[in-house]
Amino acid sequence: MKSYDILVLGSSYLTELSVKYLLDVSDYNLVGYVPCRNTIPIEGNIPLEKVDINQPCDIKLSLQYDIIVNDTSNAYNLHTGLLPEYGGRDILDHTIKNEEREQGLTFHKMTEDLDYGPIISKITYPVLDTDCSFDLYKRMLEIAPPFVHGSLKLLNSMKQKEIEKCYKCPPTMYSRGEFELSEKFKEFIKCKKY
C-alpha cells in the first residue's frame, strides 16, 4: 500500500477525532491542517501543525471544511450526510425536520460543483424517533473516524479511471435556514464531551 502525504482541511471536533484516529492506525503521513474560518460551531484541538492550503501533498482531505477549495484535482471530502439527497449544510437538523429513518456519511472526490463529485463510499446510521440533531452528531462522531480510514484505504486501491466512473448525481440542496442550537449542543460546546 502506498503511503500518501495528506493535508487535512478543517478544524472541527469531527476533524480532531478523525485525525487522531488516522495518526493511531494508519501509515499515512499527515502533513498539517488548514483551519476553517470558524463558522462550524464546535472547534476541535487538532494535533497537527497549521499550514497553508498550498502545502505540498498527495491528497487534500476535507473534514467539515467550510471554505471552497479551488484546486480539487487531488481533493476528497467527508460529507456529513448522504449524497446526493443531503447536499449543503445543516444536514442533521434537516434530517430531524424531514423525519428521516437514516442518515450517514459520504466520502467523495471533490469537484468544482459542491457535493457533486464521484462517490467513493457511504455509510449509514439509524435515526430513532427520540433523536435530536445532537444525538445524530454523537452517532456520527462514533462512526466517522474509522469510516475515513476505510475510505482512504479503498481510495488507495483504486485507479483514477475507476474513481471517475464512481456514481455521481447533482445533490439536492436544502434551504440554508438557520437552526437554533439545542441546549444539548450548547452544553457540548462548553465541555466538548458526551
N, CA, C and O atoms as a DFTB+ gen file, in Angstrom:
776 C
 N C O
     1  1       0.849      -1.190       0.000
     2  2       0.000       0.000       0.000
     3  2       0.884       1.240       0.000
     4  3       1.826       1.344       0.785
     5  1       0.573       2.170      -0.882
     6  2       1.313       3.418      -0.969
     7  2       0.989       4.297       0.230
     8  3      -0.156       4.343       0.681
     9  1       1.989       4.989       0.741
    10  2       1.776       5.918       1.847
    11  2       1.627       7.327       1.287
    12  3       2.564       7.874       0.706
    13  1       0.452       7.908       1.465
    14  2       0.169       9.243       0.946
    15  2       0.533      10.322       1.962
    16  3       0.454      10.109       3.171
    17  1       0.937      11.492       1.444
    18  2       1.037      12.697       2.258
    19  2      -0.326      13.366       2.186
    20  3      -0.787      13.738       1.107
    21  1      -0.971      13.518       3.342
    22  2      -2.339      14.040       3.383
    23  2      -2.366      15.381       4.103
    24  3      -1.859      15.520       5.216
    25  1      -2.970      16.368       3.439
    26  2      -3.234      17.665       4.042
    27  2      -4.677      17.670       4.493
    28  3      -5.583      17.473       3.683
    29  1      -4.901      17.893       5.778
    30  2      -6.250      17.894       6.337
    31  2      -6.825      19.303       6.259
    32  3      -6.182      20.272       6.664
    33  1      -8.040      19.405       5.735
    34  2      -8.755      20.679       5.666
    35  2      -9.894      20.611       6.668
    36  3     -10.784      19.770       6.545
    37  1      -9.870      21.491       7.660
    38  2     -10.922      21.502       8.663
    39  2     -10.357      21.637      10.058
    40  3      -9.178      21.372      10.292
    41  1     -11.198      22.049      10.978
    42  2     -10.744      22.217      12.362
    43  2     -11.867      21.984      13.363
    44  3     -11.852      22.542      14.460
    45  1     -12.844      21.160      12.984
    46  2     -13.967      20.872      13.877
    47  2     -13.615      19.733      14.823
    48  3     -12.541      19.141      14.718
    49  1     -14.510      19.433      15.734
    50  2     -14.322      18.316      16.637
    51  2     -14.304      17.006      15.857
    52  3     -13.547      16.099      16.202
    53  1     -15.119      16.890      14.817
    54  2     -15.096      15.718      13.951
    55  2     -13.726      15.588      13.278
    56  3     -13.208      14.480      13.142
    57  1     -13.141      16.705      12.861
    58  2     -11.797      16.700      12.280
    59  2     -10.792      16.169      13.294
    60  3      -9.962      15.318      12.973
    61  1     -10.875      16.678      14.519
    62  2      -9.956      16.259      15.575
    63  2     -10.001      14.747      15.792
    64  3      -8.961      14.088      15.807
    65  1     -11.207      14.200      15.958
    66  2     -11.332      12.763      16.205
    67  2     -10.810      11.940      15.024
    68  3     -10.143      10.923      15.215
    69  1     -11.114      12.385      13.813
    70  2     -10.667      11.652      12.620
    71  2      -9.146      11.701      12.483
    72  3      -8.521      10.694      12.148
    73  1      -8.550      12.860      12.739
    74  2      -7.093      12.998      12.659
    75  2      -6.417      12.108      13.703
    76  3      -5.454      11.409      13.389
    77  1      -6.910      12.129      14.927
    78  2      -6.317      11.294      15.977
    79  2      -6.411       9.813      15.613
    80  3      -5.474       9.051      15.850
    81  1      -7.541       9.409      15.037
    82  2      -7.702       8.020      14.615
    83  2      -6.693       7.665      13.527
    84  3      -6.052       6.616      13.589
    85  1      -6.553       8.539      12.531
    86  2      -5.604       8.277      11.445
    87  2      -4.172       8.214      11.965
    88  3      -3.384       7.386      11.508
    89  1      -3.834       9.069      12.906
    90  2      -2.489       9.046      13.486
    91  2      -2.233       7.737      14.237
    92  3      -1.110       7.233      14.252
    93  1      -3.275       7.196      14.855
    94  2      -3.130       5.967      15.638
    95  2      -3.056       4.701      14.789
    96  3      -2.331       3.768      15.135
    97  1      -3.809       4.658      13.668
    98  2      -3.966       3.381      12.976
    99  2      -3.412       3.323      11.558
   100  3      -3.357       2.240      10.977
   101  1      -3.009       4.418      10.997
   102  2      -2.648       4.348       9.583
   103  2      -1.190       4.690       9.355
   104  3      -0.501       5.220      10.226
   105  1      -0.746       4.367       8.150
   106  2       0.620       4.713       7.776
   107  2       0.647       5.942       6.862
   108  3       1.644       6.198       6.186
   109  1      -0.438       6.689       6.849
   110  2      -0.465       7.922       6.072
   111  2       0.304       9.004       6.820
   112  3       0.311       9.050       8.050
   113  1       0.943       9.860       6.056
   114  2       1.682      10.976       6.643
   115  2       0.803      12.223       6.586
   116  3       0.556      12.760       5.506
   117  1       0.332      12.684       7.738
   118  2      -0.489      13.894       7.794
   119  2       0.452      15.088       7.885
   120  3       1.161      15.257       8.877
   121  1       0.452      15.921       6.833
   122  2       1.448      16.988       6.710
   123  2       1.020      18.296       7.365
   124  3       1.782      19.262       7.350
   125  1      -0.160      18.351       7.931
   126  2      -0.649      19.549       8.601
   127  2      -2.129      19.715       8.342
   128  3      -2.761      18.900       7.670
   129  1      -2.678      20.810       8.900
   130  2      -4.096      21.086       8.669
   131  2      -4.312      22.554       8.379
   132  3      -3.563      23.420       8.833
   133  1      -5.358      22.811       7.609
   134  2      -5.783      24.167       7.264
   135  2      -7.078      24.414       8.021
   136  3      -8.071      23.725       7.783
   137  1      -7.088      25.399       8.943
   138  2      -8.290      25.605       9.762
   139  2      -9.447      26.217       8.979
   140  3      -9.264      26.855       7.943
   141  1     -10.640      25.998       9.514
   142  2     -11.848      26.631       8.981
   143  2     -11.824      28.119       9.314
   144  3     -10.932      28.611      10.006
   145  1     -12.806      28.800       8.812
   146  2     -12.914      30.214       9.171
   147  2     -13.864      30.398      10.354
   148  3     -14.389      31.487      10.586
   149  1     -14.071      29.309      11.095
   150  2     -14.823      29.310      12.354
   151  2     -16.321      29.471      12.219
   152  3     -16.962      30.003      13.126
   153  1     -16.906      29.024      11.103
   154  2     -18.361      29.033      11.032
   155  2     -18.939      27.738      11.594
   156  3     -20.139      27.652      11.855
   157  1     -18.080      26.722      11.782
   158  2     -18.527      25.477      12.390
   159  2     -18.510      25.686      13.898
   160  3     -17.483      26.091      14.443
   161  1     -19.624      25.419      14.593
   162  2     -19.727      25.813      15.999
   163  2     -18.870      25.021      16.973
   164  3     -18.649      25.481      18.093
   165  1     -18.379      23.846      16.586
   166  2     -17.637      23.021      17.530
   167  2     -16.204      22.876      17.047
   168  3     -15.911      22.031      16.201
   169  1     -15.316      23.694      17.580
   170  2     -13.920      23.732      17.185
   171  2     -13.164      22.599      17.861
   172  3     -13.366      22.337      19.046
   173  1     -12.298      21.929      17.116
   174  2     -11.513      20.846      17.675
   175  2     -10.112      21.277      18.056
   176  3      -9.703      22.405      17.781
   177  1      -9.383      20.382      18.687
   178  2      -7.993      20.589      19.043
   179  2      -7.173      19.651      18.161
   180  3      -6.945      18.499      18.528
   181  1      -6.737      20.129      17.020
   182  2      -6.107      19.289      16.003
   183  2      -4.621      19.097      16.350
   184  3      -3.891      20.078      16.485
   185  1      -4.173      17.851      16.495
   186  2      -2.784      17.603      16.876
   187  2      -1.814      17.639      15.687
   188  3      -0.946      16.777      15.553
   189  1      -1.978      18.644      14.835
   190  2      -1.100      18.833      13.682
   191  2      -0.718      20.305      13.602
   192  3      -1.340      21.157      14.236
   193  1       0.300      20.586      12.824
   194  2       0.715      21.960      12.605
   195  2      -0.250      22.652      11.640
   196  3      -0.663      22.057      10.644
   197  1      -0.613      23.911      11.932
   198  2      -1.408      24.706      10.983
   199  2      -0.509      25.068       9.815
   200  3       0.615      25.536      10.000
   201  1      -1.022      24.843       8.600
   202  2      -0.257      25.147       7.401
   203  2      -1.159      25.845       6.393
   204  3      -2.366      25.973       6.599
   205  1      -0.565      26.282       5.325
   206  2      -1.270      26.931       4.222
   207  2      -1.875      25.863       3.304
   208  3      -1.368      24.743       3.232
   209  1      -2.945      26.208       2.615
   210  2      -3.602      25.252       1.712
   211  2      -2.701      24.838       0.556
   212  3      -2.977      23.836      -0.103
   213  1      -1.641      25.577       0.297
   214  2      -0.714      25.235      -0.777
   215  2       0.404      24.295      -0.324
   216  3       1.343      24.044      -1.080
   217  1       0.312      23.780       0.888
   218  2       1.281      22.816       1.398
   219  2       1.344      21.619       0.438
   220  3       0.302      21.067       0.084
   221  1       2.539      21.211       0.014
   222  2       2.632      20.044      -0.881
   223  2       2.023      18.794      -0.231
   224  3       2.249      18.512       0.945
   225  1       1.244      18.055      -1.033
   226  2       0.596      16.846      -0.530
   227  2       0.122      16.006      -1.705
   228  3       0.044      16.469      -2.842
   229  1      -0.195      14.739      -1.387
   230  2      -0.791      13.861      -2.396
   231  2      -2.309      13.981      -2.396
   232  3      -2.949      13.887      -3.443
   233  1      -2.880      14.191      -1.208
   234  2      -4.330      14.264      -1.045
   235  2      -4.691      15.412      -0.121
   236  3      -4.086      15.590       0.935
   237  1      -5.693      16.193      -0.535
   238  2      -6.337      17.153       0.367
   239  2      -7.585      16.460       0.884
   240  3      -8.440      16.039       0.105
   241  1      -7.686      16.343       2.204
   242  2      -8.800      15.635       2.829
   243  2      -9.648      16.627       3.617
   244  3      -9.229      17.114       4.667
   245  1     -10.830      16.920       3.110
   246  2     -11.742      17.875       3.741
   247  2     -12.603      17.160       4.786
   248  3     -13.346      16.233       4.467
   249  1     -12.488      17.608       6.038
   250  2     -13.267      17.052       7.149
   251  2     -14.007      18.209       7.825
   252  3     -13.495      18.824       8.760
   253  1     -15.196      18.490       7.347
   254  2     -16.006      19.630       7.794
   255  2     -15.284      20.954       7.560
   256  3     -15.237      21.814       8.440
   257  1     -14.733      21.102       6.381
   258  2     -14.056      22.334       5.990
   259  2     -15.095      23.277       5.414
   260  3     -15.952      22.854       4.638
   261  1     -15.031      24.554       5.783
   262  2     -16.098      25.483       5.415
   263  2     -15.686      26.533       4.385
   264  3     -16.333      27.573       4.262
   265  1     -14.625      26.265       3.657
   266  2     -14.157      27.195       2.625
   267  2     -14.101      26.430       1.296
   268  3     -13.680      25.273       1.264
   269  1     -14.520      27.067       0.214
   270  2     -14.490      26.420      -1.103
   271  2     -13.040      26.181      -1.515
   272  3     -12.204      27.081      -1.433
   273  1     -12.756      24.968      -1.955
   274  2     -11.424      24.579      -2.411
   275  2     -11.360      24.810      -3.921
   276  3     -12.142      24.236      -4.679
   277  1     -10.417      25.659      -4.349
   278  2     -10.331      25.989      -5.776
   279  2      -9.665      24.892      -6.591
   280  3     -10.127      24.569      -7.686
   281  1      -8.587      24.317      -6.075
   282  2      -7.896      23.242      -6.785
   283  2      -8.369      21.915      -6.216
   284  3      -7.928      21.498      -5.145
   285  1      -9.269      21.250      -6.938
   286  2      -9.853      19.998      -6.446
   287  2      -9.230      18.761      -7.103
   288  3      -9.765      17.659      -6.981
   289  1      -8.109      18.941      -7.794
   290  2      -7.525      17.825      -8.547
   291  2      -7.165      16.634      -7.664
   292  3      -7.252      15.494      -8.119
   293  1      -6.770      16.863      -6.431
   294  2      -6.418      15.760      -5.536
   295  2      -7.180      15.883      -4.205
   296  3      -6.672      15.489      -3.155
   297  1      -8.387      16.426      -4.263
   298  2      -9.149      16.725      -3.044
   299  2     -10.333      15.772      -2.876
   300  3     -11.039      15.448      -3.831
   301  1     -10.526      15.334      -1.620
   302  2     -11.621      14.433      -1.250
   303  2     -12.312      14.994      -0.024
   304  3     -11.695      15.667       0.802
   305  1     -13.597      14.708       0.085
   306  2     -14.407      15.287       1.148
   307  2     -15.156      14.212       1.919
   308  3     -15.693      13.271       1.334
   309  1     -15.186      14.361       3.235
   310  2     -16.099      13.578       4.067
   311  2     -17.326      14.458       4.250
   312  3     -17.299      15.421       5.016
   313  1     -18.398      14.127       3.545
   314  2     -19.640      14.893       3.648
   315  2     -20.477      14.306       4.781
   316  3     -20.651      13.089       4.855
   317  1     -20.988      15.147       5.649
   318  2     -21.689      14.684       6.850
   319  2     -23.170      14.403       6.595
   320  3     -24.022      14.681       7.440
   321  1     -23.454      13.863       5.451
   322  2     -24.807      13.448       5.092
   323  2     -24.729      12.498       3.912
   324  3     -23.662      12.294       3.334
   325  1     -25.862      11.924       3.563
   326  2     -25.918      11.033       2.415
   327  2     -26.101      11.849       1.142
   328  3     -27.032      12.647       1.033
   329  1     -25.225      11.646       0.206
   330  2     -25.359      12.298      -1.100
   331  2     -25.959      11.303      -2.079
   332  3     -25.701      10.106      -1.952
   333  1     -26.744      11.744      -3.043
   334  2     -27.000      13.138      -3.376
   335  2     -28.159      13.778      -2.600
   336  3     -28.419      14.971      -2.759
   337  1     -28.842      13.015      -1.781
   338  2     -30.060      13.531      -1.150
   339  2     -29.812      14.711      -0.214
   340  3     -30.640      15.619      -0.140
   341  1     -28.700      14.714       0.493
   342  2     -28.475      15.731       1.519
   343  2     -27.202      16.522       1.272
   344  3     -26.232      16.400       2.020
   345  1     -27.208      17.333       0.220
   346  2     -26.112      18.253      -0.016
   347  2     -26.289      19.482       0.848
   348  3     -27.356      19.718       1.416
   349  1     -25.236      20.254       0.936
   350  2     -25.335      21.517       1.662
   351  2     -25.033      21.407       3.145
   352  3     -24.275      20.540       3.579
   353  1     -25.641      22.304       3.917
   354  2     -25.359      22.429       5.350
   355  2     -26.588      22.101       6.180
   356  3     -27.670      21.836       5.657
   357  1     -26.385      22.127       7.495
   358  2     -27.467      21.893       8.468
   359  2     -28.146      20.549       8.226
   360  3     -29.356      20.417       8.408
   361  1     -27.370      19.565       7.820
   362  2     -27.901      18.269       7.405
   363  2     -28.624      17.558       8.539
   364  3     -29.705      17.006       8.333
   365  1     -28.048      17.567       9.715
   366  2     -28.667      16.839      10.828
   367  2     -29.991      17.476      11.240
   368  3     -30.944      16.775      11.582
   369  1     -30.047      18.796      11.206
   370  2     -31.300      19.482      11.518
   371  2     -32.375      19.153      10.479
   372  3     -33.534      18.921      10.823
   373  1     -31.975      19.135       9.206
   374  2     -32.926      18.788       8.151
   375  2     -33.363      17.329       8.256
   376  3     -34.504      16.995       7.935
   377  1     -32.462      16.465       8.701
   378  2     -32.799      15.047       8.881
   379  2     -33.936      14.897       9.884
   380  3     -34.889      14.157       9.645
   381  1     -33.830      15.608      11.012
   382  2     -34.876      15.562      12.043
   383  2     -36.155      16.205      11.511
   384  3     -37.246      15.654      11.662
   385  1     -36.015      17.361      10.894
   386  2     -37.183      18.084      10.364
   387  2     -37.941      17.240       9.344
   388  3     -39.171      17.271       9.303
   389  1     -37.206      16.478       8.513
   390  2     -37.830      15.674       7.461
   391  2     -38.226      14.277       7.929
   392  3     -38.688      13.459       7.134
   393  1     -38.047      14.008       9.212
   394  2     -38.422      12.724       9.826
   395  2     -37.820      11.529       9.081
   396  3     -38.499      10.534       8.827
   397  1     -36.532      11.648       8.737
   398  2     -35.840      10.558       8.059
   399  2     -35.627       9.391       9.015
   400  3     -35.627       9.580      10.231
   401  1     -35.447       8.199       8.484
   402  2     -35.199       6.988       9.284
   403  2     -33.722       6.635       9.320
   404  3     -33.299       5.837      10.157
   405  1     -32.923       7.220       8.419
   406  2     -31.485       7.001       8.450
   407  2     -30.766       8.222       7.895
   408  3     -31.336       9.026       7.157
   409  1     -29.517       8.333       8.267
   410  2     -28.641       9.361       7.744
   411  2     -27.270       8.714       7.628
   412  3     -27.135       7.532       7.943
   413  1     -26.267       9.428       7.199
   414  2     -24.967       8.800       7.040
   415  2     -23.880       9.762       6.644
   416  3     -24.024      10.980       6.745
   417  1     -22.788       9.185       6.191
   418  2     -21.620       9.920       5.735
   419  2     -21.308       9.491       4.311
   420  3     -21.546       8.343       3.935
   421  1     -20.773      10.417       3.518
   422  2     -20.383      10.132       2.141
   423  2     -18.958      10.611       1.931
   424  3     -18.632      11.758       2.235
   425  1     -18.115       9.741       1.415
   426  2     -16.742      10.106       1.064
   427  2     -16.694      10.226      -0.447
   428  3     -16.958       9.256      -1.157
   429  1     -16.357      11.419      -0.947
   430  2     -16.399      11.622      -2.403
   431  2     -15.246      12.481      -2.890
   432  3     -14.645      13.242      -2.132
   433  1     -14.957      12.338      -4.169
   434  2     -13.974      13.188      -4.840
   435  2     -14.588      14.567      -4.970
   436  3     -15.748      14.701      -5.360
   437  1     -13.815      15.591      -4.646
   438  2     -14.319      16.955      -4.774
   439  2     -14.204      17.416      -6.234
   440  3     -13.276      17.046      -6.954
   441  1     -15.170      18.228      -6.636
   442  2     -15.162      18.857      -7.951
   443  2     -15.492      20.337      -7.758
   444  3     -15.724      20.793      -6.638
   445  1     -15.508      21.071      -8.857
   446  2     -15.870      22.485      -8.781
   447  2     -17.299      22.671      -8.285
   448  3     -17.619      23.685      -7.665
   449  1     -18.157      21.693      -8.559
   450  2     -19.540      21.742      -8.087
   451  2     -19.599      21.118      -6.698
   452  3     -19.166      19.981      -6.507
   453  1     -20.126      21.850      -5.741
   454  2     -20.148      21.387      -4.350
   455  2     -20.975      20.119      -4.181
   456  3     -22.073      19.998      -4.724
   457  1     -20.430      19.182      -3.421
   458  2     -21.120      17.937      -3.045
   459  2     -21.573      17.119      -4.258
   460  3     -22.599      16.440      -4.202
   461  1     -20.817      17.183      -5.341
   462  2     -21.244      16.552      -6.587
   463  2     -20.282      15.500      -7.120
   464  3     -20.662      14.735      -8.007
   465  1     -19.068      15.428      -6.625
   466  2     -18.056      14.547      -7.198
   467  2     -18.359      13.073      -7.050
   468  3     -19.272      12.686      -6.320
   469  1     -17.583      12.246      -7.751
   470  2     -17.775      10.802      -7.692
   471  2     -17.743      10.275      -6.252
   472  3     -16.850      10.611      -5.474
   473  1     -18.729       9.449      -5.918
   474  2     -18.867       8.919      -4.561
   475  2     -18.016       7.659      -4.433
   476  3     -18.217       6.681      -5.152
   477  1     -17.064       7.702      -3.504
   478  2     -16.164       6.576      -3.264
   479  2     -16.807       5.583      -2.298
   480  3     -16.758       4.373      -2.521
   481  1     -17.412       6.097      -1.221
   482  2     -18.031       5.213      -0.225
   483  2     -19.087       5.969       0.577
   484  3     -19.086       7.198       0.661
   485  1     -19.998       5.172       1.169
   486  2     -21.054       5.708       2.035
   487  2     -21.223       4.774       3.223
   488  3     -20.921       3.583       3.147
   489  1     -21.707       5.330       4.310
   490  2     -22.091       4.529       5.461
   491  2     -23.338       5.173       6.064
   492  3     -23.464       6.397       6.084
   493  1     -24.247       4.350       6.548
   494  2     -25.475       4.884       7.142
   495  2     -25.545       4.537       8.616
   496  3     -24.877       3.620       9.095
   497  1     -26.373       5.295       9.324
   498  2     -26.696       5.005      10.718
   499  2     -28.171       5.329      10.928
   500  3     -28.738       6.146      10.202
   501  1     -28.793       4.694      11.918
   502  2     -30.234       4.881      12.109
   503  2     -30.571       6.231      12.752
   504  3     -29.770       6.812      13.485
   505  1     -31.752       6.695      12.458
   506  2     -32.335       7.858      13.134
   507  2     -33.523       7.332      13.940
   508  3     -34.479       6.805      13.372
   509  1     -33.458       7.476      15.252
   510  2     -34.503       6.959      16.130
   511  2     -35.578       8.013      16.378
   512  3     -35.324       9.207      16.223
   513  1     -36.761       7.582      16.755
   514  2     -37.880       8.504      16.980
   515  2     -37.559       9.561      18.027
   516  3     -38.065      10.680      17.949
   517  1     -36.730       9.223      19.000
   518  2     -36.434      10.151      20.099
   519  2     -35.217      11.029      19.824
   520  3     -34.844      11.833      20.678
   521  1     -34.589      10.898      18.660
   522  2     -33.352      11.630      18.359
   523  2     -33.590      13.110      18.108
   524  3     -34.615      13.518      17.562
   525  1     -32.609      13.896      18.527
   526  2     -32.490      15.289      18.102
   527  2     -31.179      15.369      17.314
   528  3     -30.454      14.378      17.225
   529  1     -30.871      16.524      16.748
   530  2     -29.670      16.638      15.923
   531  2     -28.409      16.354      16.734
   532  3     -27.422      15.870      16.180
   533  1     -28.421      16.643      18.016
   534  2     -27.265      16.350      18.862
   535  2     -27.024      14.839      18.963
   536  3     -25.877      14.394      18.929
   537  1     -28.082      14.063      19.084
   538  2     -27.948      12.604      19.126
   539  2     -27.327      12.088      17.827
   540  3     -26.484      11.191      17.850
   541  1     -27.745      12.654      16.704
   542  2     -27.184      12.253      15.422
   543  2     -25.711      12.646      15.324
   544  3     -24.896      11.905      14.774
   545  1     -25.381      13.812      15.858
   546  2     -23.983      14.268      15.844
   547  2     -23.105      13.301      16.637
   548  3     -22.013      12.953      16.187
   549  1     -23.564      12.865      17.805
   550  2     -22.804      11.902      18.608
   551  2     -22.620      10.586      17.856
   552  3     -21.537      10.002      17.866
   553  1     -23.679      10.130      17.211
   554  2     -23.613       8.884      16.442
   555  2     -22.628       9.031      15.286
   556  3     -21.847       8.122      15.003
   557  1     -22.671      10.173      14.629
   558  2     -21.767      10.442      13.516
   559  2     -20.311      10.451      13.993
   560  3     -19.436       9.928      13.302
   561  1     -20.043      11.034      15.155
   562  2     -18.681      11.083      15.685
   563  2     -18.124       9.689      15.957
   564  3     -16.917       9.471      15.851
   565  1     -18.982       8.762      16.301
   566  2     -18.531       7.399      16.584
   567  2     -18.117       6.654      15.313
   568  3     -17.166       5.873      15.335
   569  1     -18.817       6.889      14.224
   570  2     -18.520       6.116      13.008
   571  2     -17.581       6.839      12.047
   572  3     -16.972       6.190      11.197
   573  1     -17.444       8.158      12.152
   574  2     -16.661       8.909      11.168
   575  2     -15.179       8.527      11.132
   576  3     -14.666       8.269      10.043
   577  1     -14.461       8.476      12.264
   578  2     -13.016       8.197      12.157
   579  2     -12.671       6.878      11.466
   580  3     -11.842       6.882      10.556
   581  1     -13.275       5.738      11.860
   582  2     -12.931       4.511      11.130
   583  2     -13.434       4.520       9.682
   584  3     -12.833       3.890       8.812
   585  1     -14.537       5.233       9.424
   586  2     -15.046       5.327       8.053
   587  2     -14.065       6.099       7.174
   588  3     -13.833       5.712       6.028
   589  1     -13.488       7.182       7.689
   590  2     -12.493       7.948       6.931
   591  2     -11.295       7.048       6.614
   592  3     -10.815       7.017       5.481
   593  1     -10.826       6.330       7.609
   594  2      -9.682       5.437       7.405
   595  2      -9.996       4.375       6.347
   596  3      -9.195       4.138       5.443
   597  1     -11.159       3.743       6.463
   598  2     -11.551       2.732       5.481
   599  2     -11.703       3.307       4.085
   600  3     -11.349       2.659       3.100
   601  1     -12.227       4.522       3.996
   602  2     -12.407       5.165       2.688
   603  2     -11.062       5.494       2.055
   604  3     -10.901       5.362       0.842
   605  1     -10.098       5.920       2.861
   606  2      -8.755       6.181       2.337
   607  2      -8.094       4.889       1.847
   608  3      -7.410       4.883       0.824
   609  1      -8.304       3.800       2.585
   610  2      -7.762       2.515       2.146
   611  2      -8.389       2.097       0.813
   612  3      -7.692       1.614      -0.080
   613  1      -9.700       2.282       0.683
   614  2     -10.384       1.967      -0.571
   615  2      -9.845       2.852      -1.699
   616  3      -9.552       2.364      -2.791
   617  1      -9.719       4.141      -1.434
   618  2      -9.189       5.079      -2.425
   619  2      -7.800       4.644      -2.880
   620  3      -7.467       4.728      -4.063
   621  1      -7.000       4.181      -1.934
   622  2      -5.636       3.745      -2.224
   623  2      -5.608       2.571      -3.205
   624  3      -4.643       2.408      -3.951
   625  1      -6.655       1.765      -3.205
   626  2      -6.697       0.595      -4.079
   627  2      -7.294       0.894      -5.453
   628  3      -7.318       0.022      -6.321
   629  1      -7.775       2.125      -5.655
   630  2      -8.450       2.468      -6.901
   631  2      -7.535       3.242      -7.853
   632  3      -6.646       3.981      -7.430
   633  1      -7.778       3.051      -9.134
   634  2      -7.090       3.839     -10.156
   635  2      -7.948       5.053     -10.478
   636  3      -9.157       5.045     -10.245
   637  1      -7.322       6.095     -11.013
   638  2      -8.038       7.328     -11.319
   639  2      -9.242       7.075     -12.224
   640  3     -10.295       7.680     -12.022
   641  1      -9.109       6.194     -13.216
   642  2     -10.230       5.883     -14.111
   643  2     -11.396       5.290     -13.330
   644  3     -12.556       5.584     -13.619
   645  1     -11.086       4.454     -12.342
   646  2     -12.138       3.836     -11.527
   647  2     -12.842       4.880     -10.671
   648  3     -14.059       4.824     -10.493
   649  1     -12.093       5.814     -10.152
   650  2     -12.681       6.883      -9.336
   651  2     -13.654       7.701     -10.176
   652  3     -14.768       7.990      -9.740
   653  1     -13.237       8.068     -11.364
   654  2     -14.077       8.888     -12.235
   655  2     -15.355       8.166     -12.664
   656  3     -16.344       8.816     -13.005
   657  1     -15.348       6.814     -12.650
   658  2     -16.537       6.049     -13.018
   659  2     -17.501       5.846     -11.858
   660  3     -18.600       5.326     -12.052
   661  1     -17.105       6.249     -10.657
   662  2     -17.996       6.097      -9.496
   663  2     -19.254       6.941      -9.686
   664  3     -19.242       7.941     -10.403
   665  1     -20.323       6.529      -9.042
   666  2     -21.624       7.195      -9.131
   667  2     -21.525       8.666      -8.734
   668  3     -20.892       9.021      -7.740
   669  1     -22.162       9.501      -9.532
   670  2     -22.309      10.907      -9.146
   671  2     -23.625      11.423      -9.701
   672  3     -24.064      11.041     -10.786
   673  1     -24.237      12.301      -8.925
   674  2     -25.533      12.850      -9.274
   675  2     -25.633      14.215      -8.606
   676  3     -25.169      14.371      -7.477
   677  1     -26.219      15.203      -9.265
   678  2     -26.330      16.515      -8.620
   679  2     -27.028      16.401      -7.268
   680  3     -28.062      15.743      -7.159
   681  1     -26.468      17.043      -6.234
   682  2     -27.074      16.941      -4.908
   683  2     -28.342      17.769      -4.783
   684  3     -28.538      18.762      -5.484
   685  1     -29.183      17.333      -3.883
   686  2     -30.344      18.122      -3.513
   687  2     -29.884      19.081      -2.430
   688  3     -29.436      18.644      -1.370
   689  1     -29.984      20.344      -2.670
   690  2     -29.561      21.331      -1.672
   691  2     -30.778      21.784      -0.882
   692  3     -31.807      22.149      -1.450
   693  1     -30.646      21.755       0.395
   694  2     -31.721      22.202       1.264
   695  2     -31.525      23.657       1.603
   696  3     -30.418      24.183       1.488
   697  1     -32.596      24.316       2.022
   698  2     -32.507      25.736       2.346
   699  2     -31.460      25.952       3.423
   700  3     -31.200      25.078       4.250
   701  1     -30.887      27.094       3.395
   702  2     -29.818      27.415       4.327
   703  2     -30.366      28.119       5.569
   704  3     -29.674      28.947       6.163
   705  1     -31.575      27.806       5.961
   706  2     -32.177      28.441       7.125
   707  2     -31.373      28.178       8.382
   708  3     -30.789      27.106       8.546
   709  1     -31.348      29.136       9.245
   710  2     -30.609      28.997      10.499
   711  2     -31.415      28.169      11.479
   712  3     -32.603      28.416      11.687
   713  1     -30.767      27.192      12.078
   714  2     -31.370      26.401      13.133
   715  2     -30.751      26.837      14.450
   716  3     -29.535      27.003      14.549
   717  1     -31.580      27.020      15.447
   718  2     -31.078      27.403      16.751
   719  2     -30.415      26.194      17.405
   720  3     -30.955      25.088      17.377
   721  1     -29.238      26.415      17.996
   722  2     -28.547      25.315      18.670
   723  2     -29.361      24.842      19.863
   724  3     -29.858      25.646      20.651
   725  1     -29.489      23.517      19.983
   726  2     -30.216      22.957      21.119
   727  2     -29.394      23.151      22.392
   728  3     -28.194      23.417      22.327
   729  1     -30.038      23.018      23.535
   730  2     -29.341      23.131      24.821
   731  2     -28.266      22.054      24.942
   732  3     -27.206      22.305      25.514
   733  1     -28.529      20.846      24.404
   734  2     -27.528      19.776      24.444
   735  2     -26.275      20.179      23.671
   736  3     -25.159      19.933      24.128
   737  1     -26.452      20.801      22.493
   738  2     -25.307      21.245      21.710
   739  2     -24.552      22.337      22.452
   740  3     -23.321      22.325      22.481
   741  1     -25.265      23.276      23.048
   742  2     -24.605      24.364      23.780
   743  2     -23.765      23.820      24.926
   744  3     -22.655      24.296      25.165
   745  1     -24.284      22.834      25.629
   746  2     -23.544      22.213      26.726
   747  2     -22.323      21.455      26.187
   748  3     -21.253      21.489      26.795
   749  1     -22.483      20.776      25.054
   750  2     -21.387      20.048      24.437
   751  2     -20.260      20.998      24.035
   752  3     -19.085      20.695      24.236
   753  1     -20.621      22.136      23.472
   754  2     -19.628      23.115      23.045
   755  2     -18.827      23.609      24.263
   756  3     -17.622      23.839      24.160
   757  1     -19.492      23.768      25.403
   758  2     -18.800      24.236      26.601
   759  2     -17.772      23.223      27.101
   760  3     -16.655      23.594      27.463
   761  1     -18.152      21.942      27.122
   762  2     -17.275      20.955      27.734
   763  2     -16.666      19.965      26.751
   764  3     -15.759      19.221      27.124
   765  1     -17.133      19.933      25.511
   766  2     -16.641      19.056      24.466
   767  2     -16.513      17.610      24.908
   768  3     -15.463      16.993      24.731
   769  1     -17.549      17.083      25.467
   770  2     -17.586      15.646      25.762
   771  2     -19.035      15.196      25.710
   772  3     -19.954      16.011      25.789
   773  1     -19.225      13.918      25.579
   774  2     -20.584      13.400      25.521
   775  2     -20.709      12.113      26.230
   776  3     -21.796      11.537      26.277
